[in-house]
């Protein structure tokens, strides 16, 4: 009963298409019922043909019609299955995408990336596979019960022999499938871990090529593969037992049935029609029980996969219920930190910090490494909740804004930005569909001439993470992308690090111009950018000090402490 509750919970995350699921179950049942008629019609044909009765033609006609009906019913069943598979796949992909998007960055630490990769590739289709297995399981039970009634009606003794054989067969199969499921879970777990090793290799490829660690990393991979193989072989052992027993037990039972039927024909003058009926129904019952055990195995196997998907869909972190529903989209860009504290790994990054950023200003953030500059951006982006205190945007607590409104009004340009594997035009179209506006902004950042020099110009496809253009060009493209958004607040993390002096001056001028429409925060150590800021935010030892000018900063003695180094 507990297991049935778990399966019921599997489908609470994704809305079930009740009508289509009912049709799927109905067609499956009808298909098995029609199949149950085949041995009966066959035996009637033989019986009436033996007596030279013309009813043999009638039952031949019935058999032909039943075959046609069988094919039509299963064709409809497969069509419904295709519909359900598409529905569940699309729905779950959408839910997982939004779950990852709306979660904090802690999701990458709480849920293994290798697990997410294997889950998306292997486990999502299992929602429909599970429905299919449950439908076959229930339909087959109905089929077996109906067939057993017909067998007992034909001959009680043969019905009893068949029941005993089927019970022994099912008990043995169920035990093997339980052990199969146990090691299948282990295999899945080790497969996730193996995937994670490849994720690490891709993310750290430069380090691997420049450090003598290749052999040790491969040794680590081999250890994971050995654990996977061990679980796989144990799982396979019980699967082989299942496959072999599925022929041995029914095979010997069929031999016994033939022997008893021969005795009945020789000594009790049993008809050939009875032989055909009993053997035909026994073949159907063994095939049905094989389907029953296979569907039971499928339920156990696919339930594991569906449970893994639900772990992602049900994932909740410290931001899960924090975002509100405030939908005011008229943002001016006033930011206030009020007595904000934040700890990371038991260390104070912010300690009772209060400061204000006014709308339409250029603000630079400086401070020694590890002082919390990037964390400031993370808090503004609502990646993490503050430990205490509040952050306000236009006088409203940032956590009260709805996710869509807040995300559309604040954007980040990273030092190492991510560019999508698509054309330059499509990368820009993600945030703004106007070609005219796209090319205006590309011109403002100084990238238009370069793009026009490419053979395919704006249709040039960028490889994964734009590895076919320079780091500086990738940086300019990401700046242009941020300016194309409707965001009122622009966060820029050391964006001039990869740029030459001439391009840097162009970008500084652009930032000064852009503050007319945006509130801009820039992490930087460039003195030429600091000099042109409306406010300088100096961070160190969990504290924040604000200066209105470079001169004020210098007079305060912060330059001598190595802030800009």
Protein Blocks (a to p, Z undefined) as FASTA:
>chain_A
ZZmmmmmmmmmmpccdfklmmmmmmmmmmmmmmmmmmmmmmmmmmmmmmnopaklmmmmm
mmmmmmmmmmmmmmmmmmmmmmmmmmmmmmmmmmmmmmmmmpcfklmmmpcfklmmmmmm
mmmmmmmmmmmmmmmmmmmmmmmmmmmmmmmmmomklmmmmmmmmmmmmmmmmmmmmmmm
mmmmmmmmmmmmmmmmmmmmmmmmmmmmmpcfklmmmmmmmmmmmmmmmmmmmmmmmmmm
mmmmmmmmmmmmmmmmmmmmmmmmmmnopafklmmmmmmmmmmmmmmmmmmmmmmmmmmm
mmmmmmmmmmmmmpccfklmmpccbfbfbdghiacdehiacdeehiafbghiacdddehi
acddeddehilmmmmmmmmnomaccfbdcddeehiafklpcfklmmmmcccddfbdcddd
ddfklmmmmmoccfklmmmmmmmnopmmmmmmpmnlmmlccdehhlmbcfklmmmmmmmm
mmmpmbfbdcdehkllmpcfklmmmmmmmmmmmmmmpccddddfbfklmmmpfbdcddee
hiacddfbfklmmmnommmnommZZ
